[in-house]
Amino acid sequence: MPGHSGILYVVATPIGNLADLSARARRVLGEVSAIAAEDTRTTHQLLNHLGIATELIAYHEHNESAMMPRLLARLAAGEDLALVAEAGTPLISDPGYQLVAAARAQAIRVVPIPGANAAICALSAAGLPSDRFLFLGFPPRTQSRRRTWIEGVANEPGTLILYESPHRILETLADLRMVLGDGRRIVLARELTKRFETFLSGSASELIAQLEVDADQRRGELVILVEGCPSADLQGLSPEVQRTLRILADAFPLSQAAALTARLTGVRKSDLYRFGLELGFGASQAEAP
């Protein structure tokens, strides 16, 4: 019966500083029958630091389908289990959604143990609007898919939050500049809660320049926060028209890009030019349309 099943605890672990782990999380990790962990090596280090010897079970995207029935069976038999990510709050760009959904479908109680989350930590200290934001996770790895992915959120008015690896940070910043223009403020949060925590702020071009000069700023865990779409009157511009203007503005002065886009789409050049200016295209070489 559902009343005899165990509890699945979704436990947030520290993203850097072990002191950020809550007392409640420590207690739960020490009391459950087993801990399902995305990275057992990282979690093992944490448990050793806490003096906890709870059984560890590897649970990640490569074995999720095989392990989930076993975990559900243990929960149904009355065992309490914990689900943790490599760092931070589980299910935020980490596996675990299917397990939680399946547990709830079987009337198994799911209890969140809140704590650190890199996206929210970064947003709280970035100085960008936080009344509305969109978390995007990791961008696609290839340039063409990444640019299409960015185009899909180009008109989002809220702050955009995404994660990126050190190996692709420069490429992703370049694609943000290409698709969104260079007029939006971007904050790069690095190594949150750790010894070398830093926040860099500026346009995409400014951040690229800083990272090219200082390779240390490309190391560690990275969170990118992008100012939302300016409250410009888009004059009913379709995503296709906006995409055309962005592509042409990357290759030509804004006035010429607006003129070419007008010829291709039938939209007034003045509207296209004004829209381009509000997104920061061609600010340095702008000429009156």
Legacy VTK file of the C-alpha trace (Angstrom):
# vtk DataFile Version 3.0
C-alpha trace
ASCII
DATASET POLYDATA
POINTS 289 float
0.000 0.000 0.000
1.190 3.578 -0.669
1.274 4.298 3.046
3.966 1.665 3.576
6.317 2.929 0.878
9.481 4.808 1.609
10.299 8.442 0.904
12.411 9.766 -1.938
14.371 12.780 -0.693
15.679 15.170 -3.354
18.699 16.622 -1.559
20.639 19.725 -2.583
24.375 19.391 -1.981
26.916 22.254 -1.940
28.069 23.699 -5.272
31.447 24.522 -3.776
31.651 25.449 -0.107
30.831 22.440 2.084
29.665 24.804 4.819
26.606 25.536 2.662
25.142 22.080 3.286
22.146 22.403 5.592
21.847 20.531 8.875
18.668 18.917 7.574
20.465 17.636 4.477
23.241 16.162 6.635
20.684 14.359 8.780
18.788 12.935 5.816
21.946 11.726 4.055
22.925 9.899 7.224
19.501 8.322 7.820
18.378 7.060 4.390
19.041 3.494 3.281
20.925 4.539 0.153
21.899 7.609 -1.873
21.461 7.697 -5.636
24.221 9.981 -6.925
25.070 11.334 -10.348
28.789 11.223 -9.516
29.608 8.745 -6.759
33.214 9.960 -6.515
32.197 13.522 -5.688
29.440 12.379 -3.337
31.801 9.892 -1.654
34.175 12.756 -0.835
31.304 14.738 0.643
30.123 11.809 2.765
33.655 11.105 3.985
33.937 14.735 5.072
30.680 14.362 6.998
31.577 10.978 8.464
28.598 9.306 6.747
28.819 5.727 5.456
25.468 5.450 3.652
25.359 3.130 0.624
26.041 4.940 -2.661
24.338 3.998 -5.935
25.479 5.412 -9.288
22.475 6.991 -11.021
23.175 9.055 -14.137
21.936 9.600 -17.682
23.747 6.514 -19.004
22.170 4.021 -16.577
18.946 5.822 -15.663
16.583 3.420 -17.455
18.241 0.359 -15.898
18.541 1.712 -12.348
15.163 3.387 -12.010
13.103 0.169 -11.554
15.522 -0.998 -8.834
15.244 2.263 -6.943
11.460 2.280 -7.254
11.322 -1.286 -5.945
13.330 -0.336 -2.871
11.074 2.658 -2.268
7.962 0.501 -2.681
9.431 -1.943 -0.131
9.566 0.838 2.440
13.155 2.076 2.184
13.902 5.801 2.268
16.313 6.927 -0.470
18.040 10.190 -1.315
18.717 11.575 -4.787
21.670 13.945 -5.175
23.381 15.590 -8.134
27.110 16.099 -8.609
26.673 19.509 -6.967
23.729 21.731 -6.127
20.024 20.971 -6.458
19.171 17.739 -8.354
17.246 17.828 -11.654
18.672 21.268 -12.570
20.483 20.201 -15.769
20.979 16.801 -14.126
19.227 13.421 -14.446
16.450 12.507 -12.043
13.232 13.856 -13.531
12.033 10.420 -14.651
12.659 8.899 -11.234
10.735 11.659 -9.465
7.873 11.443 -11.979
7.687 7.661 -11.655
7.783 7.831 -7.851
4.924 10.304 -7.763
2.961 8.188 -10.239
3.251 5.310 -7.766
2.090 7.508 -4.870
5.567 7.462 -3.336
6.221 10.581 -1.298
8.871 12.908 -2.752
10.388 15.433 -0.337
12.708 18.264 -1.463
15.605 19.233 0.808
16.474 22.705 -0.511
19.906 24.221 -0.788
22.429 25.620 -3.225
21.675 26.163 -6.895
24.233 27.771 -9.215
21.657 29.512 -11.426
19.847 31.189 -8.539
23.072 31.999 -6.687
24.389 33.728 -9.795
21.138 35.600 -10.400
21.026 36.868 -6.819
24.427 38.569 -7.163
24.520 39.491 -10.868
22.656 42.795 -10.687
20.350 41.881 -13.590
16.539 41.964 -13.303
15.324 38.987 -11.296
11.553 39.505 -11.392
11.420 37.338 -14.512
14.057 34.912 -15.762
14.376 31.866 -17.991
16.731 29.019 -17.105
18.050 27.297 -20.231
20.584 24.771 -18.985
23.501 23.933 -21.287
23.439 25.164 -24.907
23.842 22.714 -27.800
27.463 21.890 -28.579
27.505 22.677 -32.305
27.493 26.257 -33.571
24.517 25.920 -35.942
22.287 24.294 -33.316
23.486 26.724 -30.642
22.627 29.773 -32.753
19.197 28.390 -33.589
18.697 27.676 -29.868
19.600 31.282 -28.972
17.310 32.617 -31.706
14.447 30.777 -30.043
14.774 32.926 -26.897
15.947 36.175 -28.513
12.691 37.969 -27.710
12.391 36.743 -24.093
12.085 39.857 -21.888
13.367 38.121 -18.763
16.980 37.495 -17.831
18.405 34.426 -19.561
20.457 31.997 -17.465
22.581 29.242 -18.967
25.486 27.020 -18.035
28.592 26.470 -20.154
31.831 24.552 -20.029
35.261 26.227 -20.106
35.957 24.618 -23.487
33.025 26.335 -25.237
32.594 29.594 -23.320
34.245 31.787 -25.977
32.227 30.209 -28.796
28.967 30.614 -26.895
29.682 34.271 -26.098
30.468 34.853 -29.778
27.166 33.234 -30.780
25.266 35.339 -28.235
26.824 38.422 -29.820
26.008 37.261 -33.322
22.361 36.424 -32.596
21.442 39.034 -29.971
23.808 41.839 -30.944
26.324 43.467 -28.656
23.985 45.772 -26.784
22.864 43.479 -23.992
24.606 43.321 -20.648
26.023 39.884 -19.865
27.296 38.652 -16.504
29.657 35.698 -16.267
29.672 34.023 -12.840
32.534 31.606 -12.250
33.385 29.118 -9.491
30.449 30.153 -7.303
30.990 29.781 -3.531
34.557 28.605 -4.124
37.887 30.280 -3.448
38.232 31.833 -6.919
34.633 33.023 -7.301
34.403 35.906 -9.782
31.730 37.949 -11.525
32.539 39.620 -14.848
30.109 42.029 -16.477
29.914 43.752 -19.845
28.899 43.235 -23.455
29.656 39.979 -25.209
32.629 41.608 -26.954
34.004 42.971 -23.690
33.741 39.590 -21.980
35.373 37.797 -24.906
38.264 40.265 -24.741
38.689 39.699 -20.995
38.628 35.918 -21.337
41.100 35.933 -24.207
43.553 37.946 -22.118
43.034 36.010 -18.874
42.730 32.255 -19.418
42.022 31.725 -15.695
38.592 33.291 -16.221
37.725 30.398 -18.533
38.270 27.760 -15.851
35.827 26.063 -13.520
32.039 26.041 -13.424
30.487 28.869 -15.458
27.061 30.520 -15.379
26.112 33.034 -18.089
23.360 35.561 -17.409
22.062 37.664 -20.305
19.918 40.773 -20.076
16.447 40.157 -21.504
15.151 41.541 -24.781
14.890 45.347 -24.654
11.384 46.716 -24.350
11.500 47.937 -27.923
8.460 48.231 -30.130
9.161 45.401 -32.517
6.585 46.739 -34.953
5.267 43.247 -35.417
8.572 41.926 -36.743
8.416 38.170 -37.184
11.211 35.939 -35.889
12.235 35.303 -39.520
12.614 39.034 -40.217
14.569 39.559 -37.009
16.846 36.629 -37.835
17.525 38.030 -41.306
18.444 41.412 -39.853
20.745 39.844 -37.254
22.612 37.815 -39.866
23.064 40.772 -42.210
24.011 43.141 -39.380
26.843 40.801 -38.493
28.320 41.274 -41.982
27.330 44.842 -42.956
26.873 48.256 -41.331
23.442 48.511 -39.732
22.080 50.960 -42.313
23.012 48.632 -45.160
21.750 45.569 -43.275
18.413 47.297 -42.638
18.137 48.270 -46.308
18.864 44.726 -47.495
16.428 43.240 -44.993
13.761 45.706 -46.115
14.224 44.614 -49.732
13.994 40.941 -48.761
11.028 41.203 -46.403
9.071 44.327 -47.313
9.382 45.722 -43.788
10.185 49.441 -43.541
13.898 50.176 -43.338
13.386 52.739 -40.556
11.674 50.148 -38.329
14.439 47.639 -38.970
17.130 50.219 -38.319
15.559 51.329 -35.029
15.163 47.731 -33.916
18.809 47.066 -34.753
19.960 50.066 -32.739
17.988 48.971 -29.675
19.748 45.602 -29.834
23.141 47.268 -30.100
23.946 46.500 -33.739
26.204 48.935 -35.563
26.362 51.419 -32.689
29.926 52.422 -33.545
29.358 53.034 -37.251
25.686 54.004 -37.204
24.514 56.327 -39.909
21.069 57.800 -40.320
18.761 55.661 -42.469
LINES 1 290
289 0 1 2 3 4 5 6 7 8 9 10 11 12 13 14 15 16 17 18 19 20 21 22 23 24 25 26 27 28 29 30 31 32 33 34 35 36 37 38 39 40 41 42 43 44 45 46 47 48 49 50 51 52 53 54 55 56 57 58 59 60 61 62 63 64 65 66 67 68 69 70 71 72 73 74 75 76 77 78 79 80 81 82 83 84 85 86 87 88 89 90 91 92 93 94 95 96 97 98 99 100 101 102 103 104 105 106 107 108 109 110 111 112 113 114 115 116 117 118 119 120 121 122 123 124 125 126 127 128 129 130 131 132 133 134 135 136 137 138 139 140 141 142 143 144 145 146 147 148 149 150 151 152 153 154 155 156 157 158 159 160 161 162 163 164 165 166 167 168 169 170 171 172 173 174 175 176 177 178 179 180 181 182 183 184 185 186 187 188 189 190 191 192 193 194 195 196 197 198 199 200 201 202 203 204 205 206 207 208 209 210 211 212 213 214 215 216 217 218 219 220 221 222 223 224 225 226 227 228 229 230 231 232 233 234 235 236 237 238 239 240 241 242 243 244 245 246 247 248 249 250 251 252 253 254 255 256 257 258 259 260 261 262 263 264 265 266 267 268 269 270 271 272 273 274 275 276 277 278 279 280 281 282 283 284 285 286 287 288
